[in-house]
């Protein structure tokens, strides 16, 4: 399974993420502390990084970049079968909260930049 990491300002909770998805018309259900998302005939699962594992995985330069872009942050991991579902969920999240995306494929930056590159057919690799 693939993952898309969404870093948002500290204080955003999984229930708010679920509500935001539902208000955008995306089928989402909160169960056992994670959100199951059904969209575009596929699924994704969003879970908060409760243990702070993401902050341990990033190198100091990456941590500095994320902090500079959004301040104190926490991560949500979107595990997906189809990138389109993960991107749809991340787009909805980024409409409400400033966030940084990590596509685990070379891109780490603001969600706006990620989606702008995707719209223009460019690579998200940095």
Secondary structure as UniProt FT lines:
FT   STRAND          2..9
FT   TURN            10..11
FT   HELIX           14..23
FT   TURN            24..25
FT   STRAND          27..31
FT   TURN            32..33
FT   STRAND          34..39
FT   TURN            40..41
FT   STRAND          42..48
FT   TURN            50..51
FT   HELIX           53..57
FT   HELIX           60..70
FT   STRAND          73..80
FT   HELIX           83..96
FT   STRAND          99..102
FT   STRAND          108..110
FT   HELIX           111..119
FT   TURN            120..121
//
